[in-house]
Amino acid sequence: MVIDFTTVRIASVIAVALAYMLFDLFNKRNVPSLFAYGSMAYGALLTVIYFVDGEYYTMLLSALIGTVVFGLGYVVYRVGQIGLGDITELTSVSLMLPFQSLPLFATVPQFGLPFILSVVIASGVVALIFVPLYYIPKSKSRTVEKGSAAKAAAIGAAYIAFMGFTAFMGIMSVYGIALLAALMFGSVFTTLYETRITVSMVKYLEPNRLEADDMIAMNVMSKTDRAWFRKRSRHFGQLITPVMIRELKAKRVRRKLPVYRQGIPFAFPIFIGVLLSVLFGNLLILAL
């Protein structure tokens, strides 16, 4: 019996992305370390299988893509913009399916582009749409901030002008117009309620309640508050580290910090991004 490893790879990325999403949603957004590193090990095993099949060049490219994804992701993690679990998930997916020949429901060639690039693009689109849908109903206020309406209107107008131009010139498919419309929706409403959305993501916590890898909402802190905390912790930054927690505790700091404890479960957009990429391929290619 000959195993179709392409099917195995596709099934694996969907199953792993689903598991990450379930952990994110139902396990207090905590992905067990054993599963996270186990999924990367499994991805590495699927990469080694390329060597067994004699596809040495593909194996090297898969390993390179996985290394780049983890390396870039770790840099973004260290500046407090993404969780470590999201990095291990994206790395695992890149190792399991480095390239995709043709999507299941489209006949659009993928030009040898890394599959993970399609996932990141699709996940970003989903997240931009998901953020206002998820947080605006949670906001206690529907008041639009001063200046936000003008910025949102400018963004909307730019999208409409660009969609009109591409439609007139015939350089974008109906899928592309739909994609731009979805992006316009997310951009406009995120701009209108930017601060309200941020506040909905945040909890104010004393240092003794902080945890390593928490992220501080710097954009809701004043310059004075940021300077105050930097005087009490040399390692004060957006990403909360064990050293920073120890320094604040040693100074007996009781002032609360705005922490992203109610941020979106990003494994959900990644899961939808994986599905969209498997079914339709790279959304930017599909849009043309």
Backbone hydrogen bonds, N-H to C=O, Kabsch-Sander energy under -0.5 kcal/mol:
donor,donor_aa,acceptor,acceptor_aa,energy
3,I,1,M,-0.5
5,F,3,I,-1.2
8,V,4,D,-1.7
9,R,5,F,-2.7
10,I,6,T,-2.4
11,A,7,T,-2.7
12,S,8,V,-2.3
13,V,9,R,-2.3
14,I,10,I,-1.8
15,A,11,A,-2.5
16,V,12,S,-2.8
17,A,13,V,-2.2
18,L,14,I,-2.2
19,A,15,A,-2.2
20,Y,16,V,-2.5
21,M,17,A,-2.1
22,L,18,L,-2.4
23,F,19,A,-2.4
24,D,20,Y,-2.5
25,L,21,M,-2.4
26,F,22,L,-2.8
27,N,23,F,-1.9
29,R,23,F,-0.7
29,R,24,D,-0.6
30,N,23,F,-0.7
30,N,27,N,-1.2
31,V,29,R,-0.6
36,A,32,P,-2.5
37,Y,33,S,-2.8
38,G,34,L,-1.6
39,S,35,F,-2.6
40,M,36,A,-1.4
41,A,37,Y,-2.1
42,Y,38,G,-2.3
43,G,39,S,-2.1
44,A,40,M,-2.4
45,L,41,A,-2.0
46,L,42,Y,-2.1
47,T,43,G,-1.7
48,V,44,A,-2.2
49,I,45,L,-1.5
50,Y,46,L,-0.6
50,Y,47,T,-1.1
51,F,47,T,-0.6
51,F,48,V,-0.9
52,V,48,V,-1.6
53,D,49,I,-2.1
54,G,51,F,-1.5
55,E,50,Y,-3.0
56,Y,54,G,-1.3
59,M,55,E,-2.1
60,L,56,Y,-2.3
61,L,57,Y,-2.4
62,S,58,T,-2.7
63,A,59,M,-2.5
64,L,60,L,-2.4
65,I,61,L,-3.0
66,G,62,S,-2.5
67,T,63,A,-2.1
68,V,64,L,-2.5
69,V,65,I,-2.8
70,F,66,G,-2.4
71,G,67,T,-2.7
72,L,68,V,-2.9
73,G,69,V,-2.3
74,Y,70,F,-2.4
75,V,71,G,-1.8
76,V,72,L,-2.2
77,Y,73,G,-2.4
78,R,74,Y,-2.5
79,V,75,V,-1.1
80,G,77,Y,-1.7
81,Q,76,V,-2.2
87,I,83,G,-1.3
88,T,84,L,-2.2
89,E,85,G,-2.0
90,L,86,D,-2.4
91,T,87,I,-2.6
92,S,88,T,-2.3
93,V,89,E,-2.5
94,S,90,L,-2.2
95,L,91,T,-1.8
96,M,92,S,-2.3
97,L,93,V,-2.2
100,Q,113,L,-0.6
104,L,278,V,-2.3
105,F,279,L,-3.1
106,A,103,P,-0.6
110,Q,101,S,-0.9
113,L,110,Q,-2.0
115,F,98,P,-2.3
117,L,114,P,-0.8
118,S,114,P,-1.0
119,V,115,F,-1.9
120,V,116,I,-2.6
121,I,117,L,-2.2
122,A,118,S,-2.6
123,S,119,V,-2.9
124,G,120,V,-2.2
125,V,121,I,-2.0
126,V,122,A,-2.5
127,A,123,S,-2.8
128,L,124,G,-2.2
129,I,125,V,-1.7
130,F,126,V,-2.9
131,V,127,A,-2.5
133,L,129,I,-1.2
134,Y,130,F,-2.5
135,Y,131,V,-2.6
136,I,132,P,-1.8
138,K,135,Y,-0.7
139,S,135,Y,-1.3
139,S,136,I,-0.7
145,E,192,L,-0.9
148,S,145,E,-1.5
149,A,145,E,-0.8
151,K,147,G,-1.8
152,A,148,S,-2.9
153,A,149,A,-2.5
154,A,150,A,-2.1
155,I,151,K,-2.3
156,G,152,A,-2.7
157,A,153,A,-2.5
158,A,154,A,-2.1
159,Y,155,I,-2.3
160,I,156,G,-2.6
161,A,157,A,-2.6
162,F,158,A,-2.3
163,M,159,Y,-2.9
164,G,160,I,-2.6
165,F,161,A,-2.3
166,T,162,F,-2.6
167,A,163,M,-2.3
168,F,164,G,-2.4
169,M,165,F,-2.4
170,G,166,T,-1.0
171,I,166,T,-1.7
172,M,166,T,-0.7
173,S,287,A,-2.8
176,G,287,A,-0.5
177,I,173,S,-2.0
178,A,174,V,-2.2
179,L,175,Y,-2.4
180,L,176,G,-2.5
181,A,177,I,-2.2
182,A,178,A,-2.1
183,L,179,L,-2.3
184,M,180,L,-2.6
185,F,181,A,-2.2
186,G,182,A,-2.1
187,S,183,L,-2.8
188,V,184,M,-2.8
189,F,185,F,-2.2
190,T,186,G,-2.1
191,T,187,S,-2.0
192,L,188,V,-2.3
193,Y,189,F,-1.8
194,E,191,T,-1.0
197,I,193,Y,-3.0
198,T,194,E,-2.3
199,V,195,T,-2.7
200,S,196,R,-1.8
201,M,197,I,-0.9
201,M,198,T,-1.0
202,V,198,T,-0.7
202,V,199,V,-0.9
203,K,259,V,-2.5
205,L,203,K,-0.7
205,L,257,L,-2.5
209,R,206,E,-2.3
210,L,207,P,-1.3
213,D,240,I,-3.2
214,D,211,E,-2.0
216,I,238,Q,-2.9
217,A,258,P,-2.7
218,M,216,I,-1.7
220,V,217,A,-1.6
221,M,218,M,-1.5
226,R,222,S,-2.3
227,A,223,K,-2.3
228,W,224,T,-2.2
229,F,225,D,-2.1
230,R,226,R,-2.0
231,K,227,A,-1.5
232,R,228,W,-0.6
232,R,229,F,-0.7
233,S,229,F,-1.1
236,F,233,S,-1.5
240,I,214,D,-2.9
240,I,238,Q,-0.6
245,I,241,T,-2.1
246,R,242,P,-2.4
247,E,243,V,-2.4
248,L,244,M,-2.2
249,K,245,I,-2.4
250,A,246,R,-2.5
251,K,247,E,-1.5
252,R,249,K,-1.6
253,V,248,L,-2.4
257,L,205,L,-2.9
259,V,203,K,-3.1
259,V,257,L,-0.7
260,Y,215,M,-3.2
261,R,201,M,-0.6
261,R,259,V,-2.1
262,Q,201,M,-2.8
266,F,264,I,-1.5
268,F,265,P,-2.4
270,I,266,F,-1.9
271,F,267,A,-2.1
272,I,268,F,-2.3
273,G,269,P,-2.5
274,V,270,I,-2.5
275,L,271,F,-2.3
276,L,272,I,-2.7
277,S,273,G,-2.2
278,V,274,V,-2.6
279,L,275,L,-2.5
280,F,276,L,-3.1
281,G,276,L,-0.6
281,G,277,S,-1.4
286,L,282,N,-2.3
287,A,283,L,-1.6
288,L,284,L,-0.6
288,L,285,I,-0.9
